[in-house]
Amino acid sequence: MNTVTEQISGSVSSAGRLARLGLAMRRYRVTILVVQWVIVLSYLALVAIPAFLPLPPDKAHIWNNLTRFAQFAFWGIWWPFVILSIMALGRVWCGVLCPEGALTEWVSKYGLGRGIPRWMKWGGWPFVAFVMTTVLGQMTSIYEYPKPALLILGGSTIAAIAVGLIWGREKRVWCKHLCPVSGVFGLLAKIAPVHFKVDQSAWDTAPSGHRTSRLHVVNCAPLINIRRMESASDCHMCGRCAGERDAVQLTLRSPGAEIISKPDTPENRAKEMDLWPARLLVFGMLGVALGAFQWSASPWLVTVKQIAAGWLIDHEVWWPLKESGHWWLLTYYPEANDVFTWLDGGLLLTYIAVETLVVGGWVWGWLRLTGALTGLPWQRLAQTLIPFAGFSVFVGLSMLTTSQLAGEGVLVSWAHVARIALLVISALWGASLAWRMAKRNCTMAAIGISMATVLPLAAWSTQFFVW
């Protein structure tokens, strides 16, 4: 009886270079596990150790202070380029590198193995988790201090481990249903030019010698029905199913193929009716995230704070001007002269909420109007904005990169011009996807999507060139 390795090797001669890479990912699974555990240990050290160290002095640098290094590693390098990697390579980060995914899957081997409860399958959890972690991160200044990083990143990791210990067996239940960034990654993976393609007819007609699942059952940790997989959204790109029944292959595709030429299947029609991914894109990535990136630079917030503080003083209402005293709720670092009052926290929440409603509402309104004119569901049209939303998040995170480099004396004078150019190009990309998606009123579809990006572009331009 042939082994899985022999069957995989037999198909290499007819596969391309990318397909051979996919097969190698399956063959060298142990190597991937070693890489995952190296990242797990590095992640735990960078998150946990700085939280118990004194705050770095003013003269500390990235190369001589662990806290500064950890901040640059997480917010200057790690997260911006994770976003780019998802758009370029699909969810390779999730399947090969993510420490939370590795931990939750590993502990699930030894857990209770209970079935996934119905409440956990609610489609709104990725949206809720994304908003909560983003807002809490801003309130506690996660980009500047290690304790909030331990609270939010470490708390997320502990929750992932707890879910793995209770539900699922050798599965990534946390990643599937509750991870705060899983929804964002699922959206961005739709435009990745690299994916694992499944040939259903080849799967069904494979001779008995190729039914490798009888010899070695593929453990699809993110709980995907591999035979019916048509989208890259949920696939973690781990390579475990590569070559299965000679029907699964790592291959290239057009970056917009999944969005504009989605097969008309009952599963896809059901997904089109799922509003939560569209809400996450419109009100999360283009609303909450934009407000989170902009509030600290906004002179409008300073003006409103001065007016509000004056009114409170005139009316002798003192409690909003007091400090919370809780670093885990609002920024509280007296030793660094950085303390939020209740007024600061309230205005921060208000600013993010208003920007979410204004910008998100603008985008949503144009999507609804465009949908009415083209006959397409607005939530499907929203997918044409994935490139713009993805690069918007990347641009926001990249500002942390350049600000940290500026603190080290490295100035990137061309950064804002490059950022706005990237956003404009991604907006045009979205308009072209809408043009190709619409079967009637193609021009109106492209105009509608272009108009949807006008207000977010104006908000970014204001921050780059006015404030």
C-alpha positions in Angstrom: 0.0 0.0 0.0 1.4 3.4 -1.0 2.0 5.9 1.7 0.8 9.5 1.6 4.4 10.7 0.9 4.7 8.4 -2.1 1.3 9.6 -3.5 2.4 13.2 -3.1 5.8 12.5 -4.7 4.1 10.9 -7.6 2.1 14.0 -8.4 5.1 16.4 -8.2 6.2 15.7 -11.8 3.0 17.2 -13.2 2.8 20.1 -10.7 4.2 23.5 -11.1 6.7 25.2 -8.7 3.9 26.7 -6.6 2.1 23.4 -6.4 5.4 21.7 -5.3 5.7 24.3 -2.5 2.3 23.3 -1.3 3.2 19.7 -1.3 6.4 20.5 0.6 4.4 22.2 3.3 2.6 19.0 3.8 5.7 16.8 3.7 7.6 19.0 6.1 4.9 19.6 8.6 7.3 18.9 11.5 9.5 21.8 10.3 6.4 24.1 10.3 5.6 23.0 13.9 9.1 23.9 15.0 8.8 27.3 13.4 5.5 27.8 15.2 6.9 27.0 18.6 9.8 29.3 18.1 7.4 32.1 17.4 5.2 31.1 20.3 8.1 31.4 22.7 9.3 34.7 21.2 5.8 36.0 21.3 5.3 35.1 25.0 8.6 36.7 25.9 8.0 39.9 24.0 4.4 40.3 25.5 5.1 39.2 29.1 8.5 40.3 30.1 8.3 44.1 29.2 5.1 44.4 31.3 7.1 43.7 34.5 10.0 46.0 33.6 10.2 49.7 34.5 9.1 52.1 31.8 12.0 52.8 29.4 13.9 56.1 30.0 13.8 58.9 27.4 17.2 57.9 26.0 16.3 54.3 25.5 16.5 52.9 22.0 15.1 49.9 20.1 18.5 48.2 20.1 19.3 48.6 23.8 15.9 48.3 25.6 13.6 45.3 25.5 10.4 47.3 25.9 11.3 49.6 23.0 12.3 46.6 20.9 9.0 44.8 21.7 6.9 47.9 20.8 8.7 48.2 17.5 8.5 44.5 16.8 4.7 44.3 17.5 3.4 47.6 16.2 6.1 48.7 13.8 6.9 45.4 12.0 4.6 42.5 13.1 1.1 43.8 12.6 1.6 46.0 9.5 3.3 43.2 7.6 0.9 40.6 8.8 -1.8 42.6 7.1 0.2 42.8 3.9 1.0 39.1 4.0 -2.7 38.1 4.2 -3.5 40.2 1.1 -0.5 38.7 -0.7 -0.4 35.1 0.4 -3.7 34.3 2.1 -3.8 33.3 5.7 -0.3 31.8 5.8 0.2 33.7 9.0 -2.7 31.9 10.6 -1.7 28.4 9.5 2.1 28.6 9.8 3.1 31.4 12.2 0.3 32.5 14.5 1.1 31.7 18.2 -2.5 31.8 19.3 -3.6 29.3 16.6 -0.7 27.0 17.5 -1.5 27.1 21.2 -5.3 26.6 20.9 -4.8 23.7 18.6 -2.2 22.1 20.7 -4.1 22.3 24.0 -7.2 21.0 22.4 -5.5 17.6 22.0 -5.7 17.3 25.8 -8.9 19.1 26.5 -12.5 18.1 27.1 -13.3 17.8 23.4 -16.8 19.1 23.8 -18.9 20.1 20.8 -19.1 23.7 19.7 -22.0 25.4 21.4 -24.6 27.2 19.3 -23.9 30.7 20.9 -20.3 30.5 19.7 -21.4 30.1 16.1 -23.0 33.5 16.0 -21.6 35.4 13.0 -21.2 38.7 14.8 -18.4 37.7 17.2 -15.5 38.7 14.9 -17.1 42.2 14.6 -17.7 42.6 18.3 -14.3 41.3 19.3 -12.5 43.5 16.7 -14.3 46.6 18.0 -13.8 45.8 21.7 -10.1 45.1 21.4 -9.5 48.1 19.1 -11.3 50.5 21.5 -9.8 49.1 24.6 -6.4 49.3 23.1 -6.9 53.0 22.4 -8.2 53.7 25.9 -5.2 52.1 27.5 -2.6 53.3 25.0 -1.5 49.8 23.8 1.0 51.2 21.3 3.0 53.0 23.9 2.9 50.8 27.0 3.6 47.1 27.6 0.9 46.5 30.3 -2.0 47.0 27.9 -0.3 44.8 25.4 -0.1 42.0 28.0 -3.7 42.7 28.9 -5.1 42.5 25.4 -2.7 40.3 23.5 -2.1 38.1 26.5 -5.7 38.0 27.4 -6.6 36.9 23.9 -4.0 34.2 24.1 -5.4 32.9 27.4 -8.9 32.9 26.0 -7.7 31.0 23.0 -6.1 28.4 25.2 -9.3 28.1 27.4 -11.4 27.6 24.3 -9.0 24.9 23.1 -9.2 23.1 26.4 -13.0 23.0 26.5 -14.2 22.8 22.9 -13.0 20.9 19.8 -10.3 18.2 19.5 -7.2 19.2 17.5 -9.2 22.0 16.1 -8.9 25.8 16.1 -12.3 26.6 17.4 -11.1 30.0 18.7 -9.7 31.0 15.3 -12.9 29.9 13.6 -15.4 31.8 15.7 -13.9 34.2 18.3 -10.5 35.5 17.2 -10.6 39.4 17.1 -8.8 39.5 13.8 -10.2 36.4 12.1 -12.9 38.3 10.4 -10.5 40.9 9.1 -8.1 38.2 7.9 -11.0 36.3 6.2 -11.9 39.4 4.2 -8.3 40.2 3.2 -7.7 36.6 2.1 -10.3 37.0 -0.6 -8.0 39.1 -2.7 -4.8 37.0 -2.2 -3.4 35.8 -5.5 -2.2 32.6 -3.9 -4.6 30.0 -2.6 -5.3 26.3 -2.3 -7.6 25.3 -5.1 -9.9 22.3 -4.8 -11.1 20.4 -7.8 -14.3 18.8 -6.6 -14.7 16.6 -9.7 -11.1 15.2 -9.3 -11.8 14.7 -5.6 -14.9 12.6 -6.3 -13.5 10.6 -9.2 -10.1 9.9 -7.7 -9.2 6.2 -7.8 -9.0 4.3 -4.6 -5.2 4.5 -4.6 -5.4 8.2 -4.3 -8.0 8.4 -1.5 -5.3 9.3 0.9 -7.8 10.2 3.7 -8.2 6.4 4.2 -4.5 6.2 5.1 -3.9 9.5 6.7 -6.9 11.6 7.7 -6.3 15.3 7.0 -6.8 17.4 10.1 -8.3 20.6 8.9 -7.8 22.6 12.1 -10.0 25.6 11.0 -13.0 23.2 10.5 -13.3 23.5 6.7 -15.1 21.0 4.5 -12.1 20.7 2.1 -14.0 19.0 -0.7 -16.4 22.0 -1.0 -13.9 24.8 -0.3 -14.3 27.6 -2.8 -13.1 30.6 -0.8 -9.8 31.5 0.7 -11.4 33.2 3.6 -11.4 30.4 6.1 -8.3 28.5 4.8 -5.3 28.9 7.0 -2.9 27.9 4.2 -1.2 25.3 6.4 -0.6 22.9 3.5 -1.9 19.8 5.4 -4.4 19.0 2.6 -2.0 19.7 -0.3 -2.2 16.8 -2.9 -5.2 15.2 -1.1 -6.8 12.8 -3.7 -4.8 14.8 -6.3 -7.5 17.4 -6.0 -6.0 20.1 -3.8 -3.2 22.3 -5.2 -1.5 25.5 -4.2 -1.9 27.8 -7.2 -2.1 31.4 -8.5 -5.3 33.2 -9.3 -6.4 36.8 -10.3 -6.5 38.9 -7.1 -10.1 39.7 -7.7 -11.2 36.3 -9.0 -13.0 35.3 -5.8 -14.9 38.6 -5.6 -16.1 39.1 -9.2 -16.6 35.5 -10.4 -18.0 33.8 -7.3 -19.8 30.5 -8.3 -23.6 30.6 -8.0 -24.0 27.9 -5.4 -26.4 27.7 -2.4 -23.5 28.1 0.0 -22.3 31.3 -1.7 -25.9 32.7 -1.9 -26.2 32.0 1.9 -22.9 33.9 2.5 -24.2 36.8 0.5 -27.0 37.1 3.0 -24.5 37.2 5.9 -24.3 40.8 6.9 -21.6 40.6 9.5 -18.5 40.4 7.2 -19.8 43.5 5.3 -20.5 45.3 8.6 -17.0 44.5 9.8 -15.5 45.9 6.6 -17.7 49.1 6.5 -18.1 50.0 10.2 -15.0 48.2 11.6 -12.1 48.5 9.2 -13.3 51.8 7.6 -14.9 53.2 10.7 -13.7 52.1 14.1 -10.1 51.5 12.9 -10.0 54.9 11.1 -11.2 56.7 14.3 -8.6 54.7 16.4 -5.8 55.8 14.1 -6.8 59.5 14.0 -8.1 60.6 17.3 -4.7 61.3 18.9 -3.8 63.6 16.0 -7.1 65.5 15.8 -7.1 69.2 16.8 -10.8 69.0 16.8 -10.7 66.6 19.8 -8.5 69.1 21.6 -10.9 71.9 20.9 -13.9 69.9 22.1 -12.0 68.9 25.2 -11.2 72.5 26.1 -14.8 73.5 25.6 -16.1 70.6 27.7 -13.6 71.1 30.5 -14.5 74.8 30.7 -18.2 74.0 30.9 -17.6 71.4 33.6 -15.5 73.9 35.6 -18.1 76.7 35.3 -20.8 74.3 36.5 -18.6 72.8 39.2 -18.8 69.3 37.9 -15.5 67.8 38.9 -15.6 64.0 38.6 -15.1 63.9 34.8 -11.8 65.8 35.4 -10.5 63.3 37.8 -8.1 60.5 37.0 -9.4 56.9 36.8 -6.4 55.4 38.5 -6.8 52.2 36.6 -4.2 51.5 33.8 -6.3 48.6 32.5 -9.3 50.9 31.9 -7.8 54.2 31.0 -4.2 55.3 30.4 -2.6 55.9 33.8 1.1 56.4 33.9 1.9 59.4 36.2 5.6 58.6 36.1 5.5 59.4 32.3 3.1 62.4 32.8 0.5 60.4 30.7 -2.8 60.1 32.5 -6.4 60.0 31.1 -9.3 61.5 33.0 -12.8 60.3 32.7 -13.4 63.2 30.3 -10.5 62.0 28.1 -11.9 58.5 28.0 -15.4 59.7 27.2 -14.3 62.0 24.4 -12.1 59.3 22.9 -15.1 56.9 22.8 -17.2 59.7 21.4 -14.7 60.6 18.7 -14.3 57.0 17.5 -18.1 56.5 17.6 -18.8 59.6 15.6 -16.2 58.8 13.0 -17.5 55.3 12.7 -21.1 56.5 12.1 -20.1 59.3 9.7 -17.5 57.5 7.6 -19.0 54.1 7.9 -22.5 55.6 7.3 -21.2 57.3 4.2 -19.7 54.1 2.8 -22.8 52.1 3.7 -25.1 54.7 2.0 -23.2 54.6 -1.3 -23.1 50.8 -1.2 -26.9 50.7 -0.7 -27.5 53.2 -3.5 -25.1 51.4 -5.8 -26.8 48.1 -5.0 -30.2 49.5 -5.8 -29.0 50.7 -9.2 -27.1 47.6 -10.2 -29.3 44.9 -8.6 -26.4 43.5 -6.6 -26.6 42.9 -2.8 -24.8 45.7 -1.0 -22.9 43.3 1.1 -21.5 41.7 -2.0 -20.6 45.1 -3.4 -18.8 45.8 -0.1 -16.3 43.1 -1.1 -15.0 45.4 -3.8 -13.7 47.7 -1.0 -11.6 45.0 0.5 -8.3 46.3 -1.1 -9.1 49.8 0.1 -10.0 48.7 3.6 -6.9 46.5 3.8 -4.5 49.2 2.7 -6.3 51.7 5.0 -5.5 49.5 8.0 -1.9 48.9 6.8 -1.4 52.7 6.3 -2.7 53.3 9.9 -0.3 50.8 11.3 2.6 52.0 9.2 2.3 55.4 10.9 3.4 53.6 14.1 6.4 52.3 12.2 7.5 55.7 11.0 6.8 57.4 14.3 9.0 54.9 16.1 11.7 55.3 13.5 11.4 59.0 13.9 12.1 58.6 17.6 15.3 56.9 16.6 16.3 59.8 14.3 15.2 58.0 11.1 12.9 60.3 9.2 10.8 59.0 6.2 9.8 62.3 4.6 8.0 60.7 1.7 5.8 58.4 3.8 2.6 60.4 3.6 2.8 60.8 -0.1 3.3 57.1 -0.5 0.4 56.4 1.8 -2.1 58.5 0.0 -0.9 57.1 -3.4 -1.4 53.6 -2.1 -4.9 54.5 -0.9 -5.9 56.1 -4.2 -4.6 53.1 -6.1 -6.5 50.7 -3.9 -9.7 52.8 -4.3 -9.3 52.6 -8.1 -8.8 48.8 -7.7 -12.1 48.6 -5.9 -13.9 50.6 -8.6 -12.5 48.3 -11.3 -13.7 45.3 -9.3 -17.2 46.8 -9.1 -17.1 47.5 -12.9 -16.3 43.8 -13.6 -18.8 42.5 -11.0 -21.9 44.4 -12.3 -23.8 42.9 -15.1 -25.7 46.1 -15.8 -24.9 49.7 -15.0 -21.2 49.0 -14.8 -20.3 52.7 -14.9 -22.7 53.4 -12.1 -21.2 50.5 -10.0 -17.7 52.0 -10.5 -18.8 55.5 -9.7 -20.7 54.3 -6.6 -17.7 52.5 -5.2 -15.4 55.4 -6.0 -17.8 57.8 -4.1 -17.8 55.4 -1.2 -14.0 55.9 -0.8 -14.1 59.7 -1.1 -14.8 60.5 2.6 -12.2 58.0 4.0 -9.7 59.4 1.5 -10.5 62.9 2.7 -10.1 61.9 6.3 -6.7 60.4 5.6 -5.6 63.4 3.5 -6.6 65.8 6.4 -4.5 63.8 8.8 -1.5 63.6 6.5 -1.4 67.1 5.0 -3.5 69.4 7.3 -3.2 68.5 10.9 
